Amino acid sequence: MGAEVITVSTDTQFVHLAWQRHEKELADVKYPMGSDPTGNLSRMFGVYDDTSGLALRGTFIINPEGILMNSEVNFYNMGRNIDELMRKYKANLYLAKKTDEGCPSKWQDEGDKTLKPSPDMVGRVHEALNE
Amino acid sequence: MSDCQETCLKLGHPVPDFEIDTYDPVVKNFGKISLEGQKSAGKWTILFFYPADFTFV
C-alpha cells in the first residue's frame, strides 16, 4: 500500500520480540513494532492513559509532509475495523491528488463517486450523490 | 487520561518529529523509526497504538 504501518504500545522492543516469537497469530507480522515505554509518543497523540500506563487503541494517518490527516481512538474494549482504516488511507491518497474533491461515506476506492463542493451543491447533496 | 488541551495534535497540522525504538519482525532485529526519516523517504505513516503485548490488538 506504500504506507509504513508502525504498531506502538508502551511495551519495550524486547517484549515485542518475545511476543512476536511466542504468539502464532503474529507469525506473519510485517510491520515494525514500535516501543513507547515512557508514554511520550502516546501522550503526544492524546491516547496515553495515566491510570494504567497504557495506550488506548489510537490510529493516526500522517502524510509524507508530516501533516496529521486522520485520527481515530477506540477505548480498550472496542476493536478496530481494518477495512475502514484502509478505506480512509486510500481516500487520503486519492484526495492528496484531487484536492478539490471530497470522498463521501460510501467511497471505497478510486473510481467511486466523489463530490466537488460548490455553490451548486448547497442543498443538493442528495442529487449530487445520485446523479 | 492525559490532559491535551494545549498539547494535543490537530488534523491538518504538522506532527512534531519523533523517534522510537522498534522490533522489526521482517529482519528480526531492533531498529529506530523517526518521522523525519519517513518524510525524507516520502512515505505515509500509519501509527497503530494498542494497550499491551500478549493481549488482543
N, CA and C atoms of all chains as a GROMACS GRO file, in nm:
protein
  564
    1MET      N    1   0.082  -0.122   0.000
    1MET     CA    2   0.000   0.000   0.000
    1MET      C    3   0.085   0.126   0.000
    2GLY      N    4   0.215   0.113   0.023
    2GLY     CA    5   0.301   0.230   0.019
    2GLY      C    6   0.313   0.305   0.149
    3ALA      N    7   0.232   0.271   0.248
    3ALA     CA    8   0.245   0.339   0.377
    3ALA      C    9   0.326   0.252   0.472
    4GLU      N   10   0.396   0.317   0.562
    4GLU     CA   11   0.465   0.243   0.666
    4GLU      C   12   0.370   0.233   0.785
    5VAL      N   13   0.327   0.112   0.815
    5VAL     CA   14   0.244   0.091   0.933
    5VAL      C   15   0.337   0.060   1.050
    6ILE      N   16   0.321   0.134   1.159
    6ILE     CA   17   0.402   0.109   1.278
    6ILE      C   18   0.306   0.084   1.394
    7THR      N   19   0.313  -0.035   1.453
    7THR     CA   20   0.231  -0.060   1.571
    7THR      C   21   0.307  -0.007   1.692
    8VAL      N   22   0.235   0.049   1.788
    8VAL     CA   23   0.301   0.108   1.905
    8VAL      C   24   0.228   0.071   2.034
    9SER      N   25   0.303   0.024   2.132
    9SER     CA   26   0.249   0.010   2.267
    9SER      C   27   0.355   0.058   2.364
   10THR      N   28   0.321   0.060   2.493
   10THR     CA   29   0.418   0.106   2.592
   10THR      C   30   0.514  -0.006   2.635
   11ASP      N   31   0.503  -0.122   2.571
   11ASP     CA   32   0.599  -0.230   2.595
   11ASP      C   33   0.734  -0.194   2.529
   12THR      N   34   0.841  -0.256   2.578
   12THR     CA   35   0.972  -0.234   2.514
   12THR      C   36   0.984  -0.320   2.388
   13GLN      N   37   1.085  -0.289   2.307
   13GLN     CA   38   1.109  -0.367   2.185
   13GLN      C   39   1.145  -0.512   2.218
   14PHE      N   40   1.198  -0.534   2.341
   14PHE     CA   41   1.236  -0.670   2.382
   14PHE      C   42   1.110  -0.754   2.407
   15VAL      N   43   1.010  -0.691   2.467
   15VAL     CA   44   0.884  -0.761   2.489
   15VAL      C   45   0.814  -0.787   2.354
   16HIS      N   46   0.823  -0.689   2.262
   16HIS     CA   47   0.768  -0.709   2.128
   16HIS      C   48   0.827  -0.835   2.064
   17LEU      N   49   0.960  -0.847   2.076
   17LEU     CA   50   1.029  -0.963   2.018
   17LEU      C   51   0.975  -1.092   2.080
   18ALA      N   52   0.967  -1.094   2.212
   18ALA     CA   53   0.921  -1.214   2.283
   18ALA      C   54   0.779  -1.251   2.242
   19TRP      N   55   0.694  -1.150   2.232
   19TRP     CA   56   0.553  -1.173   2.199
   19TRP      C   57   0.542  -1.225   2.055
   20GLN      N   58   0.614  -1.159   1.964
   20GLN     CA   59   0.604  -1.197   1.823
   20GLN      C   60   0.658  -1.338   1.803
   21ARG      N   61   0.762  -1.374   1.878
   21ARG     CA   62   0.821  -1.507   1.867
   21ARG      C   63   0.727  -1.613   1.925
   22HIS      N   64   0.652  -1.575   2.028
   22HIS     CA   65   0.570  -1.672   2.102
   22HIS      C   66   0.431  -1.691   2.040
   23GLU      N   67   0.369  -1.582   1.994
   23GLU     CA   68   0.228  -1.585   1.952
   23GLU      C   69   0.216  -1.623   1.805
   24LYS      N   70   0.154  -1.738   1.780
   24LYS     CA   71   0.147  -1.787   1.642
   24LYS      C   72   0.065  -1.696   1.551
   25GLU      N   73  -0.031  -1.624   1.611
   25GLU     CA   74  -0.111  -1.529   1.533
   25GLU      C   75  -0.023  -1.419   1.471
   26LEU      N   76   0.096  -1.399   1.529
   26LEU     CA   77   0.183  -1.291   1.483
   26LEU      C   78   0.295  -1.339   1.393
   27ALA      N   79   0.288  -1.464   1.352
   27ALA     CA   80   0.396  -1.523   1.273
   27ALA      C   81   0.421  -1.445   1.144
   28ASP      N   82   0.314  -1.388   1.087
   28ASP     CA   83   0.328  -1.322   0.958
   28ASP      C   84   0.331  -1.170   0.968
   29VAL      N   85   0.350  -1.118   1.086
   29VAL     CA   86   0.351  -0.972   1.102
   29VAL      C   87   0.466  -0.911   1.023
   30LYS      N   88   0.433  -0.810   0.942
   30LYS     CA   89   0.534  -0.746   0.857
   30LYS      C   90   0.564  -0.604   0.901
   31TYR      N   91   0.501  -0.560   1.009
   31TYR     CA   92   0.517  -0.420   1.050
   31TYR      C   93   0.620  -0.405   1.160
   32PRO      N   94   0.699  -0.299   1.154
   32PRO     CA   95   0.784  -0.270   1.268
   32PRO      C   96   0.698  -0.242   1.392
   33MET      N   97   0.741  -0.297   1.505
   33MET     CA   98   0.666  -0.282   1.630
   33MET      C   99   0.738  -0.178   1.715
   34GLY      N  100   0.675  -0.061   1.728
   34GLY     CA  101   0.739   0.050   1.800
   34GLY      C  102   0.717   0.040   1.950
   35SER      N  103   0.817   0.085   2.026
   35SER     CA  104   0.803   0.081   2.171
   35SER      C  105   0.803   0.223   2.226
   36ASP      N  106   0.714   0.243   2.323
   36ASP     CA  107   0.698   0.376   2.383
   36ASP      C  108   0.689   0.360   2.535
   37PRO      N  109   0.797   0.307   2.597
   37PRO     CA  110   0.789   0.278   2.741
   37PRO      C  111   0.773   0.403   2.827
   38THR      N  112   0.813   0.518   2.777
   38THR     CA  113   0.794   0.642   2.854
   38THR      C  114   0.652   0.696   2.839
   39GLY      N  115   0.582   0.649   2.737
   39GLY     CA  116   0.448   0.701   2.709
   39GLY      C  117   0.452   0.837   2.639
   40ASN      N  118   0.570   0.885   2.605
   40ASN     CA  119   0.580   1.020   2.547
   40ASN      C  120   0.508   1.032   2.412
   41LEU      N  121   0.525   0.929   2.327
   41LEU     CA  122   0.459   0.936   2.196
   41LEU      C  123   0.308   0.922   2.213
   42SER      N  124   0.267   0.831   2.302
   42SER     CA  125   0.124   0.811   2.328
   42SER      C  126   0.062   0.939   2.382
   43ARG      N  127   0.138   1.008   2.470
   43ARG     CA  128   0.089   1.135   2.525
   43ARG      C  129   0.072   1.239   2.415
   44MET      N  130   0.172   1.243   2.324
   44MET     CA  131   0.168   1.342   2.215
   44MET      C  132   0.041   1.323   2.132
   45PHE      N  133  -0.002   1.199   2.115
   45PHE     CA  134  -0.120   1.172   2.034
   45PHE      C  135  -0.249   1.166   2.118
   46GLY      N  136  -0.235   1.193   2.248
   46GLY     CA  137  -0.353   1.201   2.334
   46GLY      C  138  -0.417   1.067   2.366
   47VAL      N  139  -0.341   0.957   2.352
   47VAL     CA  140  -0.400   0.825   2.378
   47VAL      C  141  -0.344   0.760   2.505
   48TYR      N  142  -0.259   0.834   2.580
   48TYR     CA  143  -0.197   0.775   2.699
   48TYR      C  144  -0.294   0.780   2.816
   49ASP      N  145  -0.311   0.667   2.881
   49ASP     CA  146  -0.398   0.658   2.998
   49ASP      C  147  -0.308   0.656   3.124
   50ASP      N  148  -0.307   0.768   3.196
   50ASP     CA  149  -0.221   0.780   3.314
   50ASP      C  150  -0.251   0.675   3.421
   51THR      N  151  -0.376   0.637   3.430
   51THR     CA  152  -0.414   0.546   3.538
   51THR      C  153  -0.360   0.405   3.515
   52SER      N  154  -0.340   0.366   3.389
   52SER     CA  155  -0.293   0.230   3.361
   52SER      C  156  -0.152   0.229   3.304
   53GLY      N  157  -0.104   0.342   3.253
   53GLY     CA  158   0.027   0.344   3.187
   53GLY      C  159   0.022   0.281   3.049
   54LEU      N  160  -0.099   0.267   2.995
   54LEU     CA  161  -0.115   0.202   2.865
   54LEU      C  162  -0.168   0.302   2.762
   55ALA      N  163  -0.154   0.263   2.634
   55ALA     CA  164  -0.207   0.347   2.526
   55ALA      C  165  -0.340   0.291   2.479
   56LEU      N  166  -0.436   0.378   2.459
   56LEU     CA  167  -0.564   0.336   2.401
   56LEU      C  168  -0.546   0.302   2.254
   57ARG      N  169  -0.650   0.245   2.194
   57ARG     CA  170  -0.641   0.198   2.055
   57ARG      C  171  -0.656   0.316   1.958
   58GLY      N  172  -0.548   0.390   1.942
   58GLY     CA  173  -0.548   0.507   1.855
   58GLY      C  174  -0.486   0.475   1.720
   59THR      N  175  -0.545   0.529   1.614
   59THR     CA  176  -0.492   0.508   1.479
   59THR      C  177  -0.476   0.644   1.413
   60PHE      N  178  -0.357   0.671   1.362
   60PHE     CA  179  -0.328   0.804   1.307
   60PHE      C  180  -0.260   0.792   1.171
   61ILE      N  181  -0.311   0.867   1.075
   61ILE     CA  182  -0.253   0.867   0.941
   61ILE      C  183  -0.181   1.000   0.921
   62ILE      N  184  -0.052   0.990   0.888
   62ILE     CA  185   0.033   1.110   0.870
   62ILE      C  186   0.083   1.111   0.726
   63ASN      N  187   0.072   1.223   0.658
   63ASN     CA  188   0.114   1.227   0.517
   63ASN      C  189   0.266   1.246   0.505
   64PRO      N  190   0.320   1.235   0.384
   64PRO     CA  191   0.466   1.243   0.367
   64PRO      C  192   0.525   1.379   0.406
   65GLU      N  193   0.441   1.480   0.421
   65GLU     CA  194   0.489   1.611   0.466
   65GLU      C  195   0.485   1.621   0.619
   66GLY      N  196   0.439   1.514   0.684
   66GLY     CA  197   0.434   1.514   0.830
   66GLY      C  198   0.309   1.577   0.887
   67ILE      N  199   0.205   1.593   0.803
   67ILE     CA  200   0.079   1.652   0.849
   67ILE      C  201  -0.016   1.540   0.894
   68LEU      N  202  -0.079   1.559   1.009
   68LEU     CA  203  -0.177   1.462   1.059
   68LEU      C  204  -0.305   1.472   0.977
   69MET      N  205  -0.344   1.364   0.909
   69MET     CA  206  -0.458   1.367   0.818
   69MET      C  207  -0.581   1.296   0.873
   70ASN      N  208  -0.561   1.205   0.968
   70ASN     CA  209  -0.674   1.125   1.015
   70ASN      C  210  -0.646   1.074   1.155
   71SER      N  211  -0.750   1.068   1.237
   71SER     CA  212  -0.731   1.009   1.369
   71SER      C  213  -0.856   0.936   1.413
   72GLU      N  214  -0.834   0.830   1.486
   72GLU     CA  215  -0.946   0.753   1.541
   72GLU      C  216  -0.896   0.693   1.671
   73VAL      N  217  -0.976   0.703   1.776
   73VAL     CA  218  -0.936   0.642   1.903
   73VAL      C  219  -1.050   0.558   1.957
   74ASN      N  220  -1.020   0.431   1.983
   74ASN     CA  221  -1.118   0.342   2.044
   74ASN      C  222  -1.076   0.311   2.187
   75PHE      N  223  -1.173   0.292   2.273
   75PHE     CA  224  -1.145   0.254   2.411
   75PHE      C  225  -1.095   0.110   2.416
   76TYR      N  226  -1.051   0.066   2.534
   76TYR     CA  227  -0.989  -0.067   2.549
   76TYR      C  228  -1.072  -0.180   2.490
   77ASN      N  229  -1.204  -0.169   2.509
   77ASN     CA  230  -1.290  -0.284   2.481
   77ASN      C  231  -1.349  -0.283   2.341
   78MET      N  232  -1.294  -0.198   2.252
   78MET     CA  233  -1.350  -0.187   2.118
   78MET      C  234  -1.241  -0.208   2.013
   79GLY      N  235  -1.259  -0.312   1.932
   79GLY     CA  236  -1.161  -0.339   1.827
   79GLY      C  237  -1.178  -0.244   1.709
   80ARG      N  238  -1.076  -0.241   1.624
   80ARG     CA  239  -1.081  -0.153   1.507
   80ARG      C  240  -1.116  -0.229   1.380
   81ASN      N  241  -1.176  -0.158   1.287
   81ASN     CA  242  -1.212  -0.218   1.159
   81ASN      C  243  -1.102  -0.183   1.057
   82ILE      N  244  -1.024  -0.284   1.020
   82ILE     CA  245  -0.910  -0.260   0.932
   82ILE      C  246  -0.955  -0.220   0.791
   83ASP      N  247  -1.072  -0.270   0.747
   83ASP     CA  248  -1.124  -0.229   0.616
   83ASP      C  249  -1.150  -0.078   0.615
   84GLU      N  250  -1.204  -0.027   0.725
   84GLU     CA  251  -1.231   0.116   0.734
   84GLU      C  252  -1.101   0.197   0.739
   85LEU      N  253  -1.001   0.144   0.809
   85LEU     CA  254  -0.871   0.212   0.810
   85LEU      C  255  -0.814   0.219   0.669
   86MET      N  256  -0.822   0.108   0.596
   86MET     CA  257  -0.769   0.106   0.459
   86MET      C  258  -0.848   0.200   0.368
   87ARG      N  259  -0.981   0.206   0.390
   87ARG     CA  260  -1.064   0.298   0.313
   87ARG      C  261  -1.020   0.442   0.336
   88LYS      N  262  -0.995   0.476   0.462
   88LYS     CA  263  -0.955   0.613   0.493
   88LYS      C  264  -0.815   0.644   0.437
   89TYR      N  265  -0.727   0.544   0.443
   89TYR     CA  266  -0.592   0.565   0.389
   89TYR      C  267  -0.600   0.586   0.237
   90LYS      N  268  -0.678   0.501   0.169
   90LYS     CA  269  -0.691   0.515   0.023
   90LYS      C  270  -0.756   0.648  -0.014
   91ALA      N  271  -0.855   0.689   0.065
   91ALA     CA  272  -0.921   0.817   0.038
   91ALA      C  273  -0.822   0.932   0.055
   92ASN      N  274  -0.737   0.922   0.156
   92ASN     CA  275  -0.636   1.027   0.176
   92ASN      C  276  -0.537   1.033   0.060
   93LEU      N  277  -0.496   0.915   0.010
   93LEU     CA  278  -0.407   0.913  -0.106
   93LEU      C  279  -0.474   0.979  -0.225
   94TYR      N  280  -0.601   0.944  -0.246
   94TYR     CA  281  -0.676   0.999  -0.359
   94TYR      C  282  -0.691   1.150  -0.346
   95LEU      N  283  -0.729   1.195  -0.226
   95LEU     CA  284  -0.756   1.337  -0.205
   95LEU      C  285  -0.628   1.421  -0.209
   96ALA      N  286  -0.513   1.357  -0.186
   96ALA     CA  287  -0.387   1.430  -0.199
   96ALA      C  288  -0.364   1.469  -0.344
   97LYS      N  289  -0.419   1.388  -0.437
   97LYS     CA  290  -0.405   1.418  -0.580
   97LYS      C  291  -0.519   1.508  -0.629
   98LYS      N  292  -0.640   1.483  -0.576
   98LYS     CA  293  -0.760   1.555  -0.620
   98LYS      C  294  -0.805   1.646  -0.508
   99THR      N  295  -0.737   1.760  -0.496
   99THR     CA  296  -0.758   1.842  -0.378
   99THR      C  297  -0.891   1.918  -0.378
  100ASP      N  298  -0.960   1.919  -0.493
  100ASP     CA  299  -1.089   1.991  -0.495
  100ASP      C  300  -1.207   1.896  -0.479
  101GLU      N  301  -1.180   1.769  -0.449
  101GLU     CA  302  -1.288   1.672  -0.435
  101GLU      C  303  -1.304   1.628  -0.290
  102GLY      N  304  -1.416   1.562  -0.263
  102GLY     CA  305  -1.440   1.505  -0.131
  102GLY      C  306  -1.487   1.362  -0.146
  103CYS      N  307  -1.446   1.276  -0.053
  103CYS     CA  308  -1.488   1.135  -0.058
  103CYS      C  309  -1.605   1.115   0.038
  104PRO      N  310  -1.723   1.084  -0.014
  104PRO     CA  311  -1.837   1.062   0.074
  104PRO      C  312  -1.823   0.929   0.151
  105SER      N  313  -1.917   0.906   0.243
  105SER     CA  314  -1.904   0.792   0.335
  105SER      C  315  -1.899   0.657   0.266
  106LYS      N  316  -1.966   0.647   0.150
  106LYS     CA  317  -1.970   0.517   0.083
  106LYS      C  318  -1.853   0.496  -0.014
  107TRP      N  319  -1.765   0.596  -0.027
  107TRP     CA  320  -1.649   0.585  -0.115
  107TRP      C  321  -1.561   0.469  -0.068
  108GLN      N  322  -1.525   0.381  -0.160
  108GLN     CA  323  -1.441   0.267  -0.123
  108GLN      C  324  -1.305   0.270  -0.193
  109ASP      N  325  -1.305   0.312  -0.319
  109ASP     CA  326  -1.180   0.303  -0.395
  109ASP      C  327  -1.185   0.398  -0.514
  110GLU      N  328  -1.069   0.422  -0.571
  110GLU     CA  329  -1.059   0.510  -0.686
  110GLU      C  330  -1.159   0.468  -0.793
  111GLY      N  331  -1.230   0.563  -0.852
  111GLY     CA  332  -1.334   0.532  -0.949
  111GLY      C  333  -1.473   0.547  -0.890
  112ASP      N  334  -1.483   0.539  -0.756
  112ASP     CA  335  -1.613   0.559  -0.691
  112ASP      C  336  -1.649   0.707  -0.692
  113LYS      N  337  -1.779   0.731  -0.674
  113LYS     CA  338  -1.834   0.867  -0.678
  113LYS      C  339  -1.769   0.958  -0.574
  114THR      N  340  -1.722   1.075  -0.619
  114THR     CA  341  -1.674   1.176  -0.525
  114THR      C  342  -1.760   1.300  -0.540
  115LEU      N  343  -1.742   1.394  -0.450
  115LEU     CA  344  -1.818   1.519  -0.457
  115LEU      C  345  -1.720   1.635  -0.477
  116LYS      N  346  -1.767   1.736  -0.554
  116LYS     CA  347  -1.690   1.859  -0.568
  116LYS      C  348  -1.770   1.972  -0.506
  117PRO      N  349  -1.736   2.009  -0.383
  117PRO     CA  350  -1.813   2.114  -0.317
  117PRO      C  351  -1.816   2.241  -0.403
  118SER      N  352  -1.935   2.297  -0.421
  118SER     CA  353  -1.952   2.419  -0.499
  118SER      C  354  -2.085   2.480  -0.459
  119PRO      N  355  -2.109   2.607  -0.499
  119PRO     CA  356  -2.239   2.669  -0.467
  119PRO      C  357  -2.355   2.587  -0.521
  120ASP      N  358  -2.336   2.522  -0.638
  120ASP     CA  359  -2.443   2.442  -0.697
  120ASP      C  360  -2.486   2.326  -0.608
  121MET      N  361  -2.391   2.277  -0.526
  121MET     CA  362  -2.422   2.157  -0.449
  121MET      C  363  -2.493   2.189  -0.318
  122VAL      N  364  -2.490   2.316  -0.277
  122VAL     CA  365  -2.552   2.352  -0.149
  122VAL      C  366  -2.700   2.318  -0.153
  123GLY      N  367  -2.743   2.234  -0.059
  123GLY     CA  368  -2.883   2.193  -0.055
  123GLY      C  369  -2.916   2.086  -0.157
  124ARG      N  370  -2.816   2.041  -0.235
  124ARG     CA  371  -2.843   1.940  -0.337
  124ARG      C  372  -2.745   1.823  -0.329
  125VAL      N  373  -2.702   1.792  -0.207
  125VAL     CA  374  -2.606   1.681  -0.191
  125VAL      C  375  -2.670   1.550  -0.238
  126HIS      N  376  -2.798   1.534  -0.207
  126HIS     CA  377  -2.867   1.410  -0.248
  126HIS      C  378  -2.859   1.393  -0.400
  127GLU      N  379  -2.888   1.499  -0.474
  127GLU     CA  380  -2.882   1.492  -0.620
  127GLU      C  381  -2.738   1.466  -0.666
  128ALA      N  382  -2.641   1.532  -0.603
  128ALA     CA  383  -2.502   1.516  -0.644
  128ALA      C  384  -2.455   1.373  -0.623
  129LEU      N  385  -2.501   1.312  -0.515
  129LEU     CA  386  -2.460   1.174  -0.485
  129LEU      C  387  -2.526   1.074  -0.580
  130ASN      N  388  -2.642   1.111  -0.631
  130ASN     CA  389  -2.719   1.013  -0.708
  130ASN      C  390  -2.726   1.040  -0.857
  131GLU      N  391  -2.660   1.146  -0.901
  131GLU     CA  392  -2.669   1.179  -1.045
  131GLU      C  393  -2.596   1.076  -1.130
  132MET      N  394  -0.681   1.010   3.193
  132MET     CA  395  -0.641   1.039   3.054
  132MET      C  396  -0.549   1.162   3.053
  133SER      N  397  -0.455   1.165   2.963
  133SER     CA  398  -0.366   1.280   2.963
  133SER      C  399  -0.442   1.406   2.924
  134ASP      N  400  -0.401   1.515   2.987
  134ASP     CA  401  -0.465   1.643   2.957
  134ASP      C  402  -0.401   1.697   2.830
  135CYS      N  403  -0.480   1.711   2.724
  135CYS     CA  404  -0.416   1.750   2.598
  135CYS      C  405  -0.478   1.876   2.541
  136GLN      N  406  -0.529   1.960   2.629
  136GLN     CA  407  -0.592   2.081   2.577
  136GLN      C  408  -0.493   2.165   2.495
  137GLU      N  409  -0.367   2.169   2.542
  137GLU     CA  410  -0.271   2.253   2.472
  137GLU      C  411  -0.170   2.172   2.393
  138THR      N  412  -0.157   2.043   2.427
  138THR     CA  413  -0.051   1.965   2.365
  138THR      C  414  -0.102   1.875   2.254
  139CYS      N  415  -0.234   1.853   2.247
  139CYS     CA  416  -0.284   1.755   2.153
  139CYS      C  417  -0.266   1.799   2.008
  140LEU      N  418  -0.245   1.700   1.924
  140LEU     CA  419  -0.228   1.728   1.782
  140LEU      C  420  -0.364   1.755   1.719
  141LYS      N  421  -0.362   1.830   1.610
  141LYS     CA  422  -0.486   1.859   1.539
  141LYS      C  423  -0.474   1.814   1.394
  142LEU      N  424  -0.586   1.772   1.339
  142LEU     CA  425  -0.587   1.733   1.198
  142LEU      C  426  -0.548   1.854   1.113
  143GLY      N  427  -0.469   1.826   1.009
  143GLY     CA  428  -0.428   1.933   0.918
  143GLY      C  429  -0.307   2.010   0.967
  144HIS      N  430  -0.255   1.972   1.084
  144HIS     CA  431  -0.138   2.041   1.140
  144HIS      C  432  -0.020   1.945   1.146
  145PRO      N  433   0.103   2.002   1.144
  145PRO     CA  434   0.222   1.915   1.145
  145PRO      C  435   0.236   1.838   1.276
  146VAL      N  436   0.283   1.716   1.264
  146VAL     CA  437   0.316   1.634   1.381
  146VAL      C  438   0.463   1.664   1.415
  147PRO      N  439   0.493   1.696   1.541
  147PRO     CA  440   0.635   1.718   1.577
  147PRO      C  441   0.716   1.592   1.551
  148ASP      N  442   0.844   1.611   1.520
  148ASP     CA  443   0.928   1.495   1.491
  148ASP      C  444   0.935   1.404   1.614
  149PHE      N  445   0.944   1.275   1.588
  149PHE     CA  446   0.961   1.180   1.698
  149PHE      C  447   1.048   1.066   1.650
  150GLU      N  448   1.108   0.996   1.744
  150GLU     CA  449   1.186   0.877   1.710
  150GLU      C  450   1.155   0.770   1.814
  151ILE      N  451   1.130   0.648   1.768
  151ILE     CA  452   1.103   0.539   1.863
  151ILE      C  453   1.186   0.417   1.828
  152ASP      N  454   1.214   0.337   1.932
  152ASP     CA  455   1.281   0.208   1.913
  152ASP      C  456   1.179   0.109   1.860
  153THR      N  457   1.226   0.018   1.775
  153THR     CA  458   1.136  -0.082   1.718
  153THR      C  459   1.196  -0.222   1.725
  154TYR      N  460   1.107  -0.318   1.717
  154TYR     CA  461   1.149  -0.453   1.680
  154TYR      C  462   1.085  -0.480   1.545
  155ASP      N  463   1.166  -0.516   1.446
  155ASP     CA  464   1.115  -0.540   1.311
  155ASP      C  465   1.116  -0.691   1.284
  156PRO      N  466   0.996  -0.752   1.280
  156PRO     CA  467   0.987  -0.897   1.263
  156PRO      C  468   1.036  -0.943   1.126
  157VAL      N  469   1.038  -0.852   1.027
  157VAL     CA  470   1.080  -0.893   0.893
  157VAL      C  471   1.230  -0.924   0.891
  158VAL      N  472   1.308  -0.834   0.950
  158VAL     CA  473   1.453  -0.856   0.952
  158VAL      C  474   1.498  -0.917   1.086
  159LYS      N  475   1.399  -0.941   1.173
  159LYS     CA  476   1.428  -0.998   1.306
  159LYS      C  477   1.537  -0.921   1.379
  160ASN      N  478   1.519  -0.788   1.383
  160ASN     CA  479   1.620  -0.707   1.451
  160ASN      C  480   1.558  -0.581   1.510
  161PHE      N  481   1.630  -0.522   1.603
  161PHE     CA  482   1.586  -0.395   1.661
  161PHE      C  483   1.626  -0.281   1.568
  162GLY      N  484   1.557  -0.169   1.581
  162GLY     CA  485   1.588  -0.055   1.497
  162GLY      C  486   1.525   0.070   1.554
  163LYS      N  487   1.526   0.175   1.475
  163LYS     CA  488   1.462   0.301   1.513
  163LYS      C  489   1.384   0.354   1.394
  164ILE      N  490   1.273   0.419   1.423
  164ILE     CA  491   1.197   0.486   1.317
  164ILE      C  492   1.171   0.629   1.363
  165SER      N  493   1.194   0.724   1.272
  165SER     CA  494   1.164   0.863   1.305
  165SER      C  495   1.070   0.922   1.200
  166LEU      N  496   0.993   1.020   1.241
  166LEU     CA  497   0.905   1.087   1.145
  166LEU      C  498   0.990   1.160   1.041
  167GLU      N  499   1.102   1.215   1.085
  167GLU     CA  500   1.192   1.284   0.992
  167GLU      C  501   1.235   1.188   0.880
  168GLY      N  502   1.270   1.064   0.919
  168GLY     CA  503   1.310   0.963   0.820
  168GLY      C  504   1.197   0.929   0.724
  169GLN      N  505   1.077   0.921   0.778
  169GLN     CA  506   0.960   0.893   0.695
  169GLN      C  507   0.938   1.004   0.593
  170LYS      N  508   0.954   1.128   0.639
  170LYS     CA  509   0.936   1.243   0.550
  170LYS      C  510   1.044   1.244   0.441
  171SER      N  511   1.168   1.215   0.481
  171SER     CA  512   1.277   1.211   0.382
  171SER      C  513   1.251   1.104   0.277
  172ALA      N  514   1.190   0.994   0.320
  172ALA     CA  515   1.162   0.883   0.227
  172ALA      C  516   1.033   0.907   0.148
  173GLY      N  517   0.963   1.018   0.177
  173GLY     CA  518   0.838   1.049   0.107
  173GLY      C  519   0.728   0.950   0.137
  174LYS      N  520   0.727   0.896   0.259
  174LYS     CA  521   0.631   0.790   0.293
  174LYS      C  522   0.517   0.838   0.381
  175TRP      N  523   0.399   0.781   0.359
  175TRP     CA  524   0.288   0.795   0.452
  175TRP      C  525   0.317   0.708   0.574
  176THR      N  526   0.267   0.751   0.689
  176THR     CA  527   0.288   0.676   0.813
  176THR      C  528   0.153   0.648   0.878
  177ILE      N  529   0.131   0.524   0.916
  177ILE     CA  530   0.012   0.491   0.994
  177ILE      C  531   0.058   0.441   1.131
  178LEU      N  532   0.026   0.517   1.235
  178LEU     CA  533   0.059   0.475   1.371
  178LEU      C  534  -0.060   0.401   1.429
  179PHE      N  535  -0.034   0.285   1.484
  179PHE     CA  536  -0.140   0.197   1.530
  179PHE      C  537  -0.114   0.162   1.677
  180PHE      N  538  -0.168   0.244   1.767
  180PHE     CA  539  -0.147   0.223   1.911
  180PHE      C  540  -0.239   0.113   1.964
  181TYR      N  541  -0.189   0.037   2.060
  181TYR     CA  542  -0.271  -0.064   2.128
  181TYR      C  543  -0.220  -0.077   2.271
  182PRO      N  544  -0.305  -0.127   2.362
  182PRO     CA  545  -0.269  -0.122   2.504
  182PRO      C  546  -0.148  -0.206   2.544
  183ALA      N  547  -0.142  -0.331   2.502
  183ALA     CA  548  -0.034  -0.414   2.557
  183ALA      C  549  -0.008  -0.538   2.474
  184ASP      N  550   0.120  -0.576   2.466
  184ASP     CA  551   0.157  -0.704   2.407
  184ASP      C  552   0.091  -0.818   2.487
  185PHE      N  553   0.081  -0.932   2.425
  185PHE     CA  554   0.023  -1.053   2.487
  185PHE      C  555  -0.126  -1.039   2.516
  186THR      N  556  -0.190  -0.939   2.454
  186THR     CA  557  -0.336  -0.927   2.462
  186THR      C  558  -0.386  -0.911   2.320
  187PHE      N  559  -0.518  -0.900   2.303
  187PHE     CA  560  -0.566  -0.878   2.166
  187PHE      C  561  -0.544  -0.733   2.125
  188VAL      N  562  -0.526  -0.712   1.995
  188VAL     CA  563  -0.489  -0.579   1.947
  188VAL      C  564  -0.610  -0.513   1.882
   0.00000   0.00000   0.00000
